[in-house]
Structure formats: C-alpha cells, structure tokens
Amino acid sequence: MSMINYASREINCKLVYYGPGLGGKTTNLEHIYGKVSPNTRGKMISLATETERTLFFDFLPVDLGTIRGFKTRFHLYTVPGQVYYNASRKLILKGVDGIVFVADSQIERMEANVESMQNLYDNMAEYGYDLTRIPFAIQYNKRDLPNAAPIKDLQASLNPGWPIEDATRQKQTPDPAHPGENLVDKIGGEWVGHAPYHEAVAVRGDGVFDTLKAVSKMVLKTLS
Amino acid sequence: MAGAASWSFNENDFKQIQTHLLAFLRDSNARCALLVDRNGQLVATVGETPQFDPTAFASLTAADFSANDQLAKMIGEAEFASLVHQGEKESMYLADVAKRVILVVLFDQRATLGLVKLKAKSVVGELNKVFEEMFNRVGTGQAQQKGLLEGAEDEIDKLFG
C-alpha cells in the first residue's frame, strides 16, 4: 500500500523480497546497502538470530530521488525464509506494493523454491491480494554454482504462467530483459502471462539492481 | 482486489493532526508523538525531534504492533488496542488509530503513564475521525494521484544507471 504524503511531498512504497531460506534475500539487501550512496539510503535493520538467519525481517529504506517534486522512497524488506517462521513472514507482506521472489537455482533447492512460492501465493491470498496482478518479479540467484538448474526448468516449475482473462491485457508483450521471449503470449489458443525474471549472483551483486529496478518501475507504473 | 489500496493526505489533514497532537502533548507532558502507518511508514512527528532514525523506528513499531496483534489473537483477544513499553527513564505508549495507523507516544519521568493513557484516549478518538474521513475520500485521492508519476520511469532509469 503506497502512501502519498502531500504535506511532506513524499511517496513511500513497500517492496518485499520473498523466497526459501538461504536463497540470498538478505544478500540482495546487503549489496544494495553497500552500493547505494549513504545520502540516499537509511540504516539497514536486521532482526536476525545469532547465526545470522533472518528471524523477523531485514529492512532498508532507499530514496529513488525526486519525481514530480515528490521524494520517492522504497522500503525494502526481506522475510525469514525458513518454513516455521510463517507467522512473521505473513506480517511483513501486509500492505506490500511489489514482490521479488529470490529463488535458489541449485537443483537440490528446487523443492524448497516450489514450497516457498506456494506459500507466497497462499499468504497473499489470505490478505486478498492477487499475485498475478501486483508488481512481481522472480530472481534466479546463485547462477554461478555448478549445480544450478537450467533456467527453463526453473521457469517451468516456478513461473509456468497464469491465464490472462482481461481482454485489454491480451496482447503479445515482449520481455525487455530477454529478447525473443514474451511476458504475455498466446499459447495453444490461451493468453498466458509470466512474471519477469532476472538471473543473479547476489554475492557478487550481479543482477541485484536489474531486479530492483524492474520491480520499482512496475510499482511506480501502478501509481501513474 | 489486486493489492492494497493507496491513501494520501494533504496539508490540511496534517494541520488537523498536528493541532490534536500538540494539545495532547501539552496536556500529558509527553515529549513526542509519532504516527506510523501499519505498513511501517512514518506519517507524522510532532513535539521534540527524535534523536534516532525515525524511518527505522517506524518499521520496527509496525512490526511490534503486528506481532502483538497476532499474540492477542492466540490468547483469544480480538486485538491489543494499546501497548506500553516501560523503561527506567524513557517509555513508549502505542495505540491503534482507525485500524490503519499507530500512535506512538514517547515520554519520560516528567509524565506519568496514567496521564498519558487518559489523554491518549481522547486524542485517539479525535484522530480516528480525521483518518476515517481521509480514508473515505479515497476516490478523490486517486484522482489527485493520476498523472503524478508520468515520466517517472526515465528518472528511475537514471537513478540506477
């Protein structure tokens, strides 16, 4: 739920990084924290266990700059990935404007990815939010590892597509990040939509800003 | 619903909020009052300027309130409409406003918890009215937003290079 404050001329939006445990959600935020100028970001708050596993959330406010005279600030949150922290994970989703799903590309983590994606759909549905209609991007992280699954397998499991029933959206939409691929396409007579995806190696920072930029744009587009 | 609805508030709303909170601070002897929305965004600060990072404070406040909400449900309560965190010198009182916003009152030994609670009750009533009015004019708010961010994409592109 974005908040527009006409008194202080600020727009605040909430982005949540979701995904299985140890997938790299916190690493994404740490990289952003390290790269963005200290003038444009706030303090990073991590509510973590002694072993640095996220217990409640990580939080990082980032100023995008002034747009139309309004200071545009994104509040980035991560959720705890471990299955048993669902109660706190659900709380963080409240009022979300955009979601990045950070998937762990390792073949061994495929099941954990699918379980976390299902959990995301379920938690969103409980708030009455429709994941297919809000800004949502998938990041396939850890692409440098030798046991990383091929993108087409990850896409088939995590981003198989959803039917597009709204006639105004039934038009072929190219994926700007992947030439030759479409975000909305007619497959077997049916219009199908996919979430945009990005490949990443978050520990090196590869793909981190591409993902953030893509989802931020989508969020601001919903306000324009 | 595709996602949560946005809301906005204008100069006049802010003035009304400020007037109510300034009167509350004067009557209760509290140092500072903050309004934080349930998603962790700071809406307003009135009174002494806090010495901490208000953005981080707001996100933790919302998390604190939400976690306590769930705890209330677990023990069979619909909600905890207010919370108190008492320290040796500094304390906080948190109260729900219109189910969407949290009033956070910071006070020290110059104020008593009893007085803060008593005065907070009436200011929460006033703020409920202001916020409900604000949420009811969502339609107008949407109209004001339209076109506000046209051309923003280029500016985002510039920011991220």
Boltz contact constraints between the chains, C-beta under 6 A:
constraints:
  - contact:
      token1: [A, 1]
      token2: [B, 4]
      max_distance: 6.0
  - contact:
      token1: [A, 1]
      token2: [B, 6]
      max_distance: 6.0
  - contact:
      token1: [A, 1]
      token2: [B, 39]
      max_distance: 6.0
  - contact:
      token1: [A, 2]
      token2: [B, 6]
      max_distance: 6.0
  - contact:
      token1: [A, 3]
      token2: [B, 41]
      max_distance: 6.0
  - contact:
      token1: [A, 4]
      token2: [B, 8]
      max_distance: 6.0
  - contact:
      token1: [A, 6]
      token2: [B, 10]
      max_distance: 6.0
  - contact:
      token1: [A, 7]
      token2: [B, 11]
      max_distance: 6.0
  - contact:
      token1: [A, 7]
      token2: [B, 14]
      max_distance: 6.0
  - contact:
      token1: [A, 12]
      token2: [B, 41]
      max_distance: 6.0
  - contact:
      token1: [A, 14]
      token2: [B, 39]
      max_distance: 6.0
  - contact:
      token1: [A, 42]
      token2: [B, 55]
      max_distance: 6.0
  - contact:
      token1: [A, 43]
      token2: [B, 53]
      max_distance: 6.0
  - contact:
      token1: [A, 43]
      token2: [B, 56]
      max_distance: 6.0
  - contact:
      token1: [A, 45]
      token2: [B, 56]
      max_distance: 6.0
  - contact:
      token1: [A, 59]
      token2: [B, 59]
      max_distance: 6.0
  - contact:
      token1: [A, 61]
      token2: [B, 55]
      max_distance: 6.0
  - contact:
      token1: [A, 64]
      token2: [B, 159]
      max_distance: 6.0
  - contact:
      token1: [A, 65]
      token2: [B, 159]
      max_distance: 6.0
  - contact:
      token1: [A, 67]
      token2: [B, 152]
      max_distance: 6.0
  - contact:
      token1: [A, 67]
      token2: [B, 155]
      max_distance: 6.0
  - contact:
      token1: [A, 68]
      token2: [B, 148]
      max_distance: 6.0
  - contact:
      token1: [A, 87]
      token2: [B, 70]
      max_distance: 6.0
  - contact:
      token1: [A, 91]
      token2: [B, 66]
      max_distance: 6.0
  - contact:
      token1: [A, 95]
      token2: [B, 4]
      max_distance: 6.0
  - contact:
      token1: [A, 95]
      token2: [B, 39]
      max_distance: 6.0
  - contact:
      token1: [A, 128]
      token2: [B, 1]
      max_distance: 6.0
  - contact:
      token1: [A, 129]
      token2: [B, 3]
      max_distance: 6.0
  - contact:
      token1: [A, 130]
      token2: [B, 2]
      max_distance: 6.0
  - contact:
      token1: [A, 133]
      token2: [B, 2]
      max_distance: 6.0
  - contact:
      token1: [A, 134]
      token2: [B, 2]
      max_distance: 6.0
  - contact:
      token1: [A, 134]
      token2: [B, 3]
      max_distance: 6.0
  - contact:
      token1: [A, 209]
      token2: [B, 160]
      max_distance: 6.0
  - contact:
      token1: [A, 213]
      token2: [B, 160]
      max_distance: 6.0
  - contact:
      token1: [A, 216]
      token2: [B, 156]
      max_distance: 6.0
  - contact:
      token1: [A, 217]
      token2: [B, 153]
      max_distance: 6.0
  - contact:
      token1: [A, 217]
      token2: [B, 156]
      max_distance: 6.0
  - contact:
      token1: [A, 220]
      token2: [B, 149]
      max_distance: 6.0
  - contact:
      token1: [A, 220]
      token2: [B, 152]
      max_distance: 6.0
  - contact:
      token1: [A, 223]
      token2: [B, 149]
      max_distance: 6.0
  - contact:
      token1: [A, 224]
      token2: [B, 149]
      max_distance: 6.0
  - contact:
      token1: [A, 224]
      token2: [B, 150]
      max_distance: 6.0
